[in-house]
């Protein structure tokens, strides 16, 4: 009975207008942002050798594919607005579902949108020097270890968030056209980077090839340099830091779950959601692994580690074509981040819409506009994301007294990494839980390789979570505290709601 009510609600507010290609473009477009062009620099510094760098990307890809196979069963079983929020609610109760949605709104989705918008503005600065983090419209106002400012870079980021929020309030068709156009373009651009790097860049004298592929110490790697203050040495140090080197590759591949958020707007979800999740993830994982092979083909390994501002892809194109190559890469990254943010903005709002329909968020968020999209949820998401762009972290160099300003959302996303992994683990475990609790529920797709595939995903994510907690207990602890801020919020909304959440 509860399922019938939910399905009627979704049908009354949203329309199934997305086909297989559209859903796949949501997956690919939300995954490919700026990460693939940047994070390999930090991963290479942590792992210390080309072989370990590629293995980090390969294992992150394995975690993504196994997760997508598991998520496909849940998505086709419950193709509703909210996606993962609904899966966690049905498996563990409304409180766990709410904590996921709360964290998504507070930091994960909105912080990622803010980060990608800043990346767009940063690469726009390659063409327009007036767009800069130091060119202020409102100079930093100090608040102790933090500050509030509005630079031209921040202004462009907020303008991008506002534009894409507005276009998505104009109907699903508009958002779909933007998503498909930019995803096709940036996927072709990333494929071109791969082809160019492998075709033109592979040289026998490449230092990346002559470097010790599996012996970081032979490359001058030291654990204490990779992570200052690290006391562990030897193989244990390599294993621990290798786990941390997977964080960048793994979170360059996140956001594929976004397509589940729009489950009630996908036609024939029993087939199209599986195709989108598995097919889209497979395409991106393959492109990411090949892109790193291309980086290694062109650049000496130390140049990947020391790429200016971590822009490995720009350094590769600069090495091949000089300044014109770097400019082309900057333009490709702008296209990539624009399309990525459109997908994140489009999908994220559906989670808060679903929470509100359960009486666990602001009542207005549960409404749709005349274009049959959750405009109020989109606007709320846009406002909070814009606010996250404004605060800055303040770091003062004790020797030179030079002040450096960072971004608060980057700090928050770092805190939330472990908690996000925990939610991922809970989602995979939900496949097992619901097989036991709801054995007769309709499942248009059953996880291939069950139970081996879920176990692989659970073990990998659990090991990575433990590794991060060991290496950065304070950071992980703060992330858990951010999640727990949702506990009092849950009880406030539950008491205020006239509806009964699904337990």
N, C-alpha and C positions, 0 to 999 in steps of 0.2 A: 504493500500500500504506500509506504514511504517513497519507494522508487517511482511509482506512478505520479505522486504529487510533485516530486522533483522534476520529472520529465515534462509535466504540464507547465510548471513554472518556467523552465528553460524555453519551451516552445512559445510561451506567451510573451516572452521578452526579447528573445534573440532568434535569428533566422539562420538555417543551415545553407550557407551560400559558398562554402569553400570546398573545392574539389581536391583530388590527390596531389596535383602539382602545386596548388596554393598552399596546402598543408606542409608539403615538403619544403617549399620556399620559406615558410615560417621557421622550420627547423634549421635549415642551412643558414638563413639570414640572421637568425638570433645567435647562432654559434660563431659565425665569422665576423669578428669585430676588429679590434686592433691587437688582440693578444698574440696571434700567430706571428705578427710582424715585430714583436717586442720581447716576449717573455723568454725566448731561448737564450738571451744574454745572461740573465740571472740563473737559469737552469744550468748553463754551461759552467758558470762560476762555482756553483754548488757541487756539481758532479765531477768536474775536472777532466773529462775525457770525452771524445766524440761518441764512442760506443755507448757510454752511460747516458749521454744526452738523447740519443735516438731511442734507447731502451725506456727512458722516462716518458717519451712521447708515445711509444708503443704500448706501455702498460696503462697510461692514461686513456689511450684509445680502447684498450680491452675493457677497462672499467666503464667507459661510455657505451660500448656496444652491448655488453652484458646488461647494463642498466636499461638500455633502450628495449632489449628483448623482454625484460621483466615488466617494464612500464607499459609495453604494448598490451599485455594481458589486462592490466588495470584500466588502461585508457579505452579499450574496446568493450570492457565489461561495464564501465561507467563513463560514457562519453558526455560529460556534463561541463557546464561552465565552472571553472575553478580547478579542474584537473587534480593535481597532486594534493591540494587542500581537501578535496572530496575523498581521495583514496585514503589519506591519513585519518580523516574523520570516520570513515566507515570501518577502518581496521582497528582504531585505538580509541575512538570517542571524539567528541567535539572539541575538547580542550587541546588535544595534540594538533588537530587540524587548525584550530585558531592560532596556536603558537607559531605554526608554520606560516600562515597568512600574515600574521602580525609582523614576524621577522622579515618576511618578503617586502611588506610595505615600509617598514621602518628603515631597513638597510639594504637587503639583498637586491631586490629588483630596482628600487629607486637609486641606491648607491651605484649600481652597475650602469644604469641609464646616465647618471651624472658623470661617471668616469668616462663612458664612451663619448658623451657630448664634449667633454673637455679634450679628449683625444682628437675629435673632429676639429675643434678650434685650434688645437696645437699645430696640426698639420696644415690648416688654413694659413697659419702664421708663416709657413714656408713661402707662400705666394703674396701675402699681405702682411708686411712687417709691423703694421699698426696693431695687429692682433697679437698680443703678448701678455704673459702673466704679470709683467712689471709695468705695463702701460695702464695706469689706473684712471677710471672714471670716478671712483670713490676710494681714496687711499685707505690702507688697513687701519682699523680701529682696534687697538689692543684690548684683549680681555684675558690677561695673564698669559697662559701658554697657548692661547688661541687668539684669533683676530677675525674681524669681518671686513671684507673688501669687495670691490666690484672692478675688476680689470676688464680690458676689452676682450680677453680670452674668456673670462667668466660670462661676460655679456653675450658673446656669440653662442656659448653653450646653452644659456638660458633661452636665447632666441630660437635655437634649434629644437629644444624640448617643447617650447610653446608652439612652434610651427607644426611639429609632428603630432602633438596632442590635439591641436585644432583640426588637422586633416583627418585624424581618426575619429573625431566626433561627427564628421560629415557622412559617415556610413562605412560599412565593411567593404564595399566595393572600392572606395577610394583608397583605404588602407591596403587592400589586396593589390591594387595596381602599383602603388608605390613600392610595396614589398617585393613583388615579382620582378619589377624593372630593376631595382637596385641589387637584388640577390643574383639575378642572372649576370648582371654586369660585374659584380665583385667576384663571383665564382670564376668567371672567365679571366679576370685579372689575376687571381691567385693561381689559376692553372697556367697562365702565361709566365708568371714568376717561376713556377716549377720547371716548365719547359725551357725557358731561357737559361736558368741556372744549370740545369743538367746538360743542356746542349752546348752552351758556350763556355761554361765555367769549369768543367772538370779538367784539371790539369795535373799532370804527373808530379809536378813540383809543389802542389798544394800542401801547405804545412798541416792542414787538417788531416790530410791522408797520411803524411809522414809522422804525425804525432802518435803517441802511444794510445791506441784506441781503448784499452781497458785498464791502463795503469796510470791513474791520475798523478801519482807521485813523480812519475817520469816526465810529466808535463809541468812540474813545478808546483803542483797543487798542494796546499796545506789546509787541514781542517780548520785550524785557528784563524786562517785568513778568510776562508769561505764563510765562517760564522764566528766573528770575534767573541772571545770568552769561552769558546767551546773546549771542554776539558778532555773529551774522549779522543782516543787516537786509534790508528790501525784500521782494520777491516770493519770494526763496529762503527767507527766514525763515518766511513764511506757509506755503509748501509743506512745509517740515520740521515745523513745529508742527502743521499740519493732519494730517500722518501720525500724530503723537503723539496728537492728539485722537481718533483712531480707536481707540485702545487700549481706552478705557472701553466704547464701543459694541460693539467686537468681543468683548471678554471678558464682556459682559453676554449675548452670544449663544453663548458656548461651552457645552460639556457636551452638545451634541446627539449627539456620538459615543458617549455612555453607552449608548445603546440597542444598539450593536454589542457591548458587553461581555456582554450577555445573549443573544447570537445563538442559543445552543443551547437557549434556553428560549422561543423564539418559534415558534408554529405557522406552517406554510407560509411560511418565511422568504423564499422567492423573490419573494413578492408583498407580504407584510406589512412587511418591513423597508424596502422602497422607499417604501411608503405612509407609514410612520412618519417616515422621515428627510426625505423631500421635503415631504410634507404638513405635518408638524409644524413644520419649519423655516420654511416659507412663512407659516404662521399667525403664528408668533412675530415674524418679520421685519416683517410687515405691521402687527401690533399695536404694535411698538416704534416704527416710523416715525410712525404715527398718534398715538401717545402724545406724541411730541416736538412734533408739530404742535399738539396740545392744550395743551402747556405754553406754546408760543409764542402761542397764542390768548388765554390767560388772563393770563400774566405779562409785564411788561416785560422785555426781554432782560437788563438789568442785575440784575434780581431773580433770574433764573435763574442768573446767574453768582455771585451772592452769597447763594444760598439757605442758610439756617441749617443747619449740619452737612451741606451738600450735598443736603438732602432736598427735591428739586424738586417731587415729587408731593405731598408734605405741604403745601408752600408754595402750590401751585396750589389744593388743596382748601380750605386756610385762607382764601385770597383769595376763594373763591366762597361758602363757608358758615361761615367763622369757626372757632372751636374745635371744634364738632361735626364739621365736615368733616375737620379734621386728625386727630381721633380715629378717624374711620371709615377714613381712609387708613392710619393706623398699624395698625389691626386687619387691613386687607387685606394689608399687608406681612407681618404675622406669619403669616397663612395662607399667603402666597406662599413665605416662607422655610421654613416647616414642610414643605410639600410638596416644595420643591426639595431639601431635605436628605434626605428619604426616598428620592428618586430617585437622588441621588448615592451614598448609603450602600448601597442595594440593588445598584446596577450596579458600583460600584468594586471590591467584594469579588471579583467574577468574574474580574477581571484577575489578581489575586494567586493565585486558585485555578488559573487556567490556567498561570501561571508555575510554580507548585509542581508541577503535573502534568508539566511538562517538566523537573523536577528543578532548577529555578532559583529556588526559594524554600523556606521552611521546609516540611518534609515534611507536617506536620500540616495546613497550609493547603490541601493537595490533597484533603482529605476533606469529605464531606457528612454532615449529621446525619440523624436519622430523618424530618425534614420535607423531606429531599432538597434542602437549600440549603447553601452553603459557610459553615457557622456559624463555624468556626475563622478563616476569612478575615475575616468580618464583625467578630469580636471583636478580632482583631489590628488591623484598620483603626480600630475604635472606640477602642482603648487609645492608639494613636499619635496619633490626632486629639485626644483629650482632653489628652494631654501637650502638644500644640502650642498649646492654649488658655492654658496656665499661664504661659509666659515672656512678659515684657514688654520692650520697648525703653525706654531711659531717655534723655530729652532735657532738658537744663538750659538755661534762658534765661540768657545771660551777664549781661544787664542786671539782671534781677529775681531771679535765682537760683531761679526757680520750676521745679520738676521736673514734667515731663509724661511719662506712661507710655503707650506705644503697644503694638501687638500684633506679635509676632515673625513670625507666619505672613503678615501683610500685607506685611512686608518681604521675606520669602522669595518670595511670589507675585510681587512686583514684580521680583525678580531673575530669576524663571523665565519671565517673559513672552516674551522672545526665544527661549529654548530651546523653549518650547511651540509657538511659531510654526514653528520648524525641524521639529519632529515633525509638525506639520500639513502642512507642505510635503512632507515625506518620504512621508506617507500618500497625498497626491494623486499624486506622482510614481510611487508604487507601482502605480497603475493602468496607467501606461505600461510600467513594468518587467515586470509580470506578463503584460501582453498580449504582450510579446516573449518572455519566458522560459517561459510556460505558455499558448501560443496555443490549445491544444486543451482546456483546462480548461472545465468547465461554467460558463456565466455566464447565470443566469436573467434578469439585467438587464444591459444594456450602457449605459454612460454616455451620456446624451443630449447631442448636440452634440460628441462626441469628434472630433478632439482640441482643438477651440476652447475648450470649457468647462474642461478641465484646465489649458490654457495660461493662461487668464484667472486662474484660482485661483492658479497657480504665480507668475505675474507680480505679482499684488497682494500675496501673502504675502511674496514675496522683497523687494519694494520696502519694505514695512512693516518687515521684519526689518532691512534695511540702514539705514533711517531711525532705528530705535530704537538700533541699534549706534552710529550717528553721534552721536545726541543724548546717549546715556548709555552710553559704552563700558565704564565701570567696572561699572555695574549689569548689563549684558549679559554681561560677562566673568565676574562672580560666578555668574550663572545657568548658564553653561556649566560652570563648576567644580563646581556642585552636581550637574549631570548626570554629570560625569566621576567623581564619587565612586562611581558604579555600576560602574566598570571593575574595580577590585580585587574588589568584591563578586561580580561575574559570574564571575571566575576561581575565587574561593573556592567558590561553589556548584557550578560546573561540575566542579571537582576532587572535591568531596564527593559529587556525585550518582552514583548507580548507573545512571542512565539516560543516554542519549545525546541531547543537545538537537538539535533539527532545524536543520541548517545548509543 
